[in-house]
């Protein structure tokens, strides 16, 4: 169901993109302009095996012409959700049966690209995309030592659709809806990582506040 909704939304965005403007020419023009540094932080809602899981994300990169963003991202399961914990059974120092609680860990580093394909005074539509590589594992501590179980390399493809609406220059609301496609060879984790991702938030445009402050200072 989630996949169908996302695919329909993605196709609709492609249609709007084609109707809105000549995409390739616009992107070429953006790359001719001097880039500016940008940074983004977010916490995306998602699911792992039908249980809710939050993903913390950070992106650092370059902004070309206020339309094209290119950078590197870091994402991780945060905080470790207790409903993914599992018991590890082992022998203690006295050779007696013992156990330890292992927490699921997931992180990945990604290449990040975002193109803002529709822009008006109030509306902004863009298509962020992350392609990354990372690891999943169960981490636990035993006898004062940190250990890992079922550690595995993963490949992630995460397209999304971002919609923003500005009430005024410095304040708006946004919705980021995407899907995480994750390829993992470690079936012993017994978790399903493919999942929709979504964020609904209030946006404060600090750059607009900064510009207004500078103009106010210059007048005085």
DOTI-879574 format. One record per residue (C-alpha): residue number from 1; residue in one letter; chain; x, y, z. Coordinates in Angstrom, 2 decimals, always signed. Layout:
DOTI-879574
+--------+-------+-------+---------+---------+---------+
! vextor ! semar ! lomar !      c1 !      c2 !      c3 !
+--------+-------+-------+---------+---------+---------+
!    NUM !     A !     A !       X !       Y !       Z !
...
+--------+-------+-------+---------+---------+---------+
This chain:
DOTI-879574
+--------+-------+-------+---------+---------+---------+
! vextor ! semar ! lomar !      c1 !      c2 !      c3 !
+--------+-------+-------+---------+---------+---------+
!      1 !     X !     A !   +0.00 !   +0.00 !   +0.00 !
!      2 !     X !     A !   +2.74 !   +2.48 !   +1.01 !
!      3 !     X !     A !   +4.73 !   +1.65 !   -2.12 !
!      4 !     X !     A !   +1.73 !   +2.32 !   -4.36 !
!      5 !     X !     A !   +1.02 !   +5.68 !   -2.71 !
!      6 !     X !     A !   +4.65 !   +6.74 !   -3.02 !
!      7 !     X !     A !   +4.94 !   +5.63 !   -6.66 !
!      8 !     X !     A !   +1.76 !   +7.53 !   -7.57 !
!      9 !     X !     A !   +3.08 !  +10.65 !   -5.83 !
!     10 !     X !     A !   +6.42 !  +10.25 !   -7.58 !
!     11 !     X !     A !   +4.77 !   +9.95 !  -11.01 !
!     12 !     X !     A !   +2.67 !  +13.03 !  -10.27 !
!     13 !     X !     A !   +5.82 !  +14.97 !   -9.35 !
!     14 !     X !     A !   +7.53 !  +13.90 !  -12.56 !
!     15 !     X !     A !   +4.48 !  +15.12 !  -14.50 !
!     16 !     X !     A !   +4.57 !  +18.50 !  -12.74 !
!     17 !     X !     A !   +8.31 !  +18.68 !  -13.34 !
!     18 !     X !     A !   +7.92 !  +18.14 !  -17.08 !
!     19 !     X !     A !   +5.10 !  +20.69 !  -17.32 !
!     20 !     X !     A !   +6.79 !  +23.26 !  -15.12 !
!     21 !     X !     A !  +10.01 !  +24.05 !  -17.00 !
!     22 !     X !     A !  +12.85 !  +22.65 !  -19.13 !
!     23 !     X !     A !  +14.64 !  +20.69 !  -16.40 !
!     24 !     X !     A !  +18.01 !  +19.98 !  -18.03 !
!     25 !     X !     A !  +18.56 !  +23.57 !  -19.14 !
!     26 !     X !     A !  +17.68 !  +24.83 !  -15.66 !
!     27 !     X !     A !  +20.11 !  +22.41 !  -13.98 !
!     28 !     X !     A !  +22.92 !  +23.42 !  -16.37 !
!     29 !     X !     A !  +22.31 !  +27.10 !  -15.57 !
!     30 !     X !     A !  +22.39 !  +26.34 !  -11.83 !
!     31 !     X !     A !  +25.79 !  +24.65 !  -12.05 !
!     32 !     X !     A !  +27.21 !  +27.75 !  -13.79 !
!     33 !     X !     A !  +26.50 !  +29.81 !  -10.67 !
!     34 !     X !     A !  +28.76 !  +30.12 !   -7.66 !
!     35 !     X !     A !  +27.84 !  +27.44 !   -5.10 !
!     36 !     X !     A !  +27.02 !  +28.14 !   -1.47 !
!     37 !     X !     A !  +27.56 !  +25.85 !   +1.49 !
!     38 !     X !     A !  +24.44 !  +24.32 !   +3.08 !
!     39 !     X !     A !  +23.69 !  +21.97 !   +5.96 !
!     40 !     X !     A !  +20.49 !  +20.15 !   +6.89 !
!     41 !     X !     A !  +19.40 !  +18.07 !   +9.87 !
!     42 !     X !     A !  +16.21 !  +16.03 !  +10.18 !
!     43 !     X !     A !  +14.56 !  +13.15 !  +11.96 !
!     44 !     X !     A !  +12.52 !  +10.99 !   +9.57 !
!     45 !     X !     A !   +9.78 !   +8.63 !  +10.65 !
!     46 !     X !     A !   +9.92 !   +5.16 !   +9.13 !
!     47 !     X !     A !   +9.24 !   +1.51 !   +9.93 !
!     48 !     X !     A !  +11.32 !   -1.61 !  +10.50 !
!     49 !     X !     A !   +9.30 !   -4.83 !  +10.42 !
!     50 !     X !     A !   +6.04 !   -2.84 !  +10.92 !
!     51 !     X !     A !   +7.39 !   -1.13 !  +14.06 !
!     52 !     X !     A !   +8.01 !   +2.61 !  +14.07 !
!     53 !     X !     A !  +11.65 !   +3.66 !  +13.80 !
!     54 !     X !     A !  +13.13 !   +7.15 !  +13.69 !
!     55 !     X !     A !  +16.09 !   +7.89 !  +11.43 !
!     56 !     X !     A !  +18.34 !  +10.84 !  +12.25 !
!     57 !     X !     A !  +19.88 !  +12.42 !   +9.15 !
!     58 !     X !     A !  +22.47 !  +15.13 !   +8.45 !
!     59 !     X !     A !  +23.57 !  +16.51 !   +5.08 !
!     60 !     X !     A !  +26.47 !  +18.82 !   +4.21 !
!     61 !     X !     A !  +27.00 !  +20.05 !   +0.68 !
!     62 !     X !     A !  +26.78 !  +22.78 !   -1.94 !
!     63 !     X !     A !  +23.75 !  +24.76 !   -3.12 !
!     64 !     X !     A !  +23.83 !  +25.74 !   -6.80 !
!     65 !     X !     A !  +21.52 !  +28.57 !   -7.84 !
!     66 !     X !     A !  +19.07 !  +27.86 !   -4.97 !
!     67 !     X !     A !  +17.73 !  +24.97 !   -7.08 !
!     68 !     X !     A !  +20.26 !  +22.12 !   -6.99 !
!     69 !     X !     A !  +21.76 !  +20.69 !   -3.80 !
!     70 !     X !     A !  +24.65 !  +18.19 !   -3.90 !
!     71 !     X !     A !  +26.31 !  +16.75 !   -0.82 !
!     72 !     X !     A !  +27.10 !  +13.89 !   +1.54 !
!     73 !     X !     A !  +24.68 !  +12.54 !   +4.11 !
!     74 !     X !     A !  +24.88 !  +10.53 !   +7.32 !
!     75 !     X !     A !  +21.87 !   +8.58 !   +8.62 !
!     76 !     X !     A !  +21.33 !   +6.32 !  +11.60 !
!     77 !     X !     A !  +18.62 !   +4.60 !  +13.61 !
!     78 !     X !     A !  +18.08 !   +6.92 !  +16.54 !
!     79 !     X !     A !  +17.46 !   +6.36 !  +19.31 !
!     80 !     X !     A !  +17.86 !   +2.56 !  +19.35 !
!     81 !     X !     A !  +14.29 !   +1.30 !  +19.71 !
!     82 !     X !     A !  +13.71 !   -1.18 !  +22.52 !
!     83 !     X !     A !  +11.17 !   -3.19 !  +20.51 !
!     84 !     X !     A !  +14.02 !   -4.38 !  +18.24 !
!     85 !     X !     A !  +16.08 !   -5.74 !  +21.15 !
!     86 !     X !     A !  +16.87 !   -9.43 !  +21.35 !
!     87 !     X !     A !  +18.48 !  -11.72 !  +23.90 !
!     88 !     X !     A !  +21.93 !  -13.19 !  +23.27 !
!     89 !     X !     A !  +22.56 !  -16.43 !  +25.18 !
!     90 !     X !     A !  +26.11 !  -17.22 !  +26.34 !
!     91 !     X !     A !  +28.30 !  -18.71 !  +29.05 !
!     92 !     X !     A !  +29.56 !  -16.48 !  +31.88 !
!     93 !     X !     A !  +32.93 !  -16.64 !  +33.64 !
!     94 !     X !     A !  +31.66 !  -19.48 !  +35.83 !
!     95 !     X !     A !  +30.64 !  -21.44 !  +32.70 !
!     96 !     X !     A !  +26.98 !  -20.99 !  +33.59 !
!     97 !     X !     A !  +24.23 !  -20.05 !  +31.17 !
!     98 !     X !     A !  +23.78 !  -16.29 !  +30.93 !
!     99 !     X !     A !  +22.28 !  -13.72 !  +28.57 !
!    100 !     X !     A !  +22.75 !  -10.15 !  +27.34 !
!    101 !     X !     A !  +20.38 !   -7.72 !  +25.64 !
!    102 !     X !     A !  +21.46 !   -6.74 !  +22.12 !
!    103 !     X !     A !  +20.24 !   -3.53 !  +20.44 !
!    104 !     X !     A !  +19.71 !   -3.12 !  +16.72 !
!    105 !     X !     A !  +22.05 !   -0.57 !  +15.10 !
!    106 !     X !     A !  +21.79 !   +0.83 !  +11.59 !
!    107 !     X !     A !  +23.72 !   +3.60 !   +9.87 !
!    108 !     X !     A !  +24.62 !   +4.58 !   +6.31 !
!    109 !     X !     A !  +26.60 !   +7.24 !   +4.48 !
!    110 !     X !     A !  +25.02 !   +8.54 !   +1.30 !
!    111 !     X !     A !  +25.47 !  +10.71 !   -1.76 !
!    112 !     X !     A !  +22.72 !  +13.36 !   -1.64 !
!    113 !     X !     A !  +21.13 !  +15.15 !   -4.60 !
!    114 !     X !     A !  +18.08 !  +17.43 !   -4.52 !
!    115 !     X !     A !  +16.48 !  +19.36 !   -7.37 !
!    116 !     X !     A !  +13.83 !  +22.02 !   -6.74 !
!    117 !     X !     A !  +11.69 !  +21.65 !   -9.86 !
!    118 !     X !     A !   +8.81 !  +23.98 !   -8.95 !
!    119 !     X !     A !   +9.15 !  +27.31 !   -7.21 !
!    120 !     X !     A !   +6.74 !  +30.22 !   -6.62 !
!    121 !     X !     A !   +6.40 !  +32.91 !   -3.98 !
!    122 !     X !     A !   +4.71 !  +30.48 !   -1.58 !
!    123 !     X !     A !   +5.21 !  +26.95 !   -2.97 !
!    124 !     X !     A !   +8.34 !  +24.86 !   -3.46 !
!    125 !     X !     A !   +8.48 !  +21.24 !   -4.70 !
!    126 !     X !     A !  +11.67 !  +19.23 !   -4.85 !
!    127 !     X !     A !  +12.92 !  +15.66 !   -5.28 !
!    128 !     X !     A !  +15.69 !  +14.66 !   -2.84 !
!    129 !     X !     A !  +17.54 !  +11.40 !   -3.51 !
!    130 !     X !     A !  +20.03 !   +9.50 !   -1.36 !
!    131 !     X !     A !  +22.11 !   +6.54 !   -2.52 !
!    132 !     X !     A !  +24.25 !   +5.07 !   +0.21 !
!    133 !     X !     A !  +26.12 !   +2.26 !   +1.86 !
!    134 !     X !     A !  +26.13 !   +1.32 !   +5.52 !
!    135 !     X !     A !  +25.91 !   -1.41 !   +8.13 !
!    136 !     X !     A !  +23.40 !   -3.09 !  +10.39 !
!    137 !     X !     A !  +24.21 !   -5.19 !  +13.43 !
!    138 !     X !     A !  +23.11 !   -6.24 !  +16.90 !
!    139 !     X !     A !  +25.36 !   -4.65 !  +19.54 !
!    140 !     X !     A !  +25.67 !   -5.82 !  +23.12 !
!    141 !     X !     A !  +28.07 !   -5.71 !  +26.05 !
!    142 !     X !     A !  +29.33 !   -8.72 !  +27.95 !
!    143 !     X !     A !  +31.96 !   -8.86 !  +30.70 !
!    144 !     X !     A !  +32.75 !   -5.18 !  +30.06 !
!    145 !     X !     A !  +33.46 !   -5.75 !  +26.37 !
!    146 !     X !     A !  +31.39 !   -4.42 !  +23.46 !
!    147 !     X !     A !  +30.49 !   -7.03 !  +20.87 !
!    148 !     X !     A !  +28.55 !   -7.24 !  +17.61 !
!    149 !     X !     A !  +26.45 !   -9.98 !  +16.09 !
!    150 !     X !     A !  +25.03 !  -10.39 !  +12.56 !
!    151 !     X !     A !  +26.97 !   -7.37 !  +11.25 !
!    152 !     X !     A !  +26.33 !   -6.82 !   +7.56 !
!    153 !     X !     A !  +26.97 !   -4.38 !   +4.72 !
!    154 !     X !     A !  +23.87 !   -2.76 !   +3.20 !
!    155 !     X !     A !  +23.00 !   -0.71 !   +0.12 !
!    156 !     X !     A !  +20.32 !   +1.97 !   +0.33 !
!    157 !     X !     A !  +18.30 !   +3.81 !   -2.33 !
!    158 !     X !     A !  +16.03 !   +6.49 !   -0.86 !
!    159 !     X !     A !  +14.01 !   +8.77 !   -3.20 !
!    160 !     X !     A !  +11.59 !  +11.31 !   -1.76 !
!    161 !     X !     A !   +9.25 !  +14.18 !   -2.55 !
!    162 !     X !     A !   +9.49 !  +17.42 !   -0.55 !
!    163 !     X !     A !   +6.71 !  +20.03 !   -0.50 !
!    164 !     X !     A !   +7.06 !  +23.38 !   +1.25 !
!    165 !     X !     A !   +4.56 !  +26.20 !   +1.69 !
!    166 !     X !     A !   +5.71 !  +29.64 !   +2.88 !
!    167 !     X !     A !   +3.18 !  +31.67 !   +4.86 !
!    168 !     X !     A !   +5.62 !  +34.56 !   +5.01 !
!    169 !     X !     A !   +9.29 !  +34.94 !   +4.01 !
!    170 !     X !     A !  +10.60 !  +33.49 !   +7.26 !
!    171 !     X !     A !   +7.97 !  +30.87 !   +8.20 !
!    172 !     X !     A !   +6.45 !  +27.86 !   +6.43 !
!    173 !     X !     A !   +5.39 !  +24.23 !   +6.68 !
!    174 !     X !     A !   +6.78 !  +21.22 !   +4.90 !
!    175 !     X !     A !   +6.14 !  +17.55 !   +4.16 !
!    176 !     X !     A !   +8.83 !  +15.09 !   +3.09 !
!    177 !     X !     A !   +7.51 !  +11.71 !   +1.90 !
!    178 !     X !     A !   +9.84 !   +9.02 !   +0.56 !
!    179 !     X !     A !  +10.68 !   +5.35 !   +0.55 !
!    180 !     X !     A !  +13.77 !   +3.48 !   +1.78 !
!    181 !     X !     A !  +14.80 !   +0.57 !   -0.42 !
!    182 !     X !     A !  +17.46 !   -1.37 !   +1.44 !
!    183 !     X !     A !  +19.36 !   -4.41 !   +0.16 !
!    184 !     X !     A !  +20.89 !   -6.53 !   +2.88 !
!    185 !     X !     A !  +22.36 !  -10.00 !   +2.59 !
!    186 !     X !     A !  +22.01 !  -10.73 !   +6.30 !
!    187 !     X !     A !  +18.68 !  -12.52 !   +6.71 !
!    188 !     X !     A !  +19.63 !  -13.54 !  +10.26 !
!    189 !     X !     A !  +18.64 !  -10.05 !  +11.42 !
!    190 !     X !     A !  +15.01 !  -11.09 !  +10.87 !
!    191 !     X !     A !  +14.01 !   -7.48 !  +10.18 !
!    192 !     X !     A !  +12.39 !   -5.84 !   +7.15 !
!    193 !     X !     A !  +14.08 !   -2.53 !   +6.39 !
!    194 !     X !     A !  +12.21 !   -1.46 !   +3.23 !
!    195 !     X !     A !   +9.88 !   +1.26 !   +4.43 !
!    196 !     X !     A !   +8.15 !   +4.56 !   +3.66 !
!    197 !     X !     A !   +9.74 !   +7.60 !   +5.31 !
!    198 !     X !     A !   +7.91 !  +10.77 !   +6.23 !
!    199 !     X !     A !   +8.42 !  +14.13 !   +7.96 !
!    200 !     X !     A !   +5.90 !  +16.88 !   +8.68 !
!    201 !     X !     A !   +7.39 !  +20.02 !  +10.17 !
!    202 !     X !     A !   +7.27 !  +23.76 !  +10.71 !
!    203 !     X !     A !  +10.08 !  +25.54 !   +8.85 !
!    204 !     X !     A !  +11.84 !  +28.69 !  +10.02 !
!    205 !     X !     A !  +13.88 !  +30.29 !   +7.22 !
!    206 !     X !     A !  +16.80 !  +31.65 !   +9.20 !
!    207 !     X !     A !  +18.47 !  +33.07 !   +6.08 !
!    208 !     X !     A !  +15.47 !  +35.34 !   +5.50 !
!    209 !     X !     A !  +15.57 !  +36.49 !   +9.14 !
!    210 !     X !     A !  +19.30 !  +37.17 !   +8.75 !
!    211 !     X !     A !  +18.74 !  +39.20 !   +5.55 !
!    212 !     X !     A !  +16.02 !  +41.27 !   +7.24 !
!    213 !     X !     A !  +18.28 !  +41.89 !  +10.24 !
!    214 !     X !     A !  +21.17 !  +43.05 !   +7.99 !
!    215 !     X !     A !  +18.86 !  +45.45 !   +6.10 !
!    216 !     X !     A !  +17.59 !  +46.84 !   +9.41 !
!    217 !     X !     A !  +21.16 !  +47.38 !  +10.66 !
!    218 !     X !     A !  +22.20 !  +49.07 !   +7.40 !
!    219 !     X !     A !  +19.29 !  +51.52 !   +7.61 !
!    220 !     X !     A !  +20.45 !  +52.65 !  +11.04 !
+--------+-------+-------+---------+---------+---------+
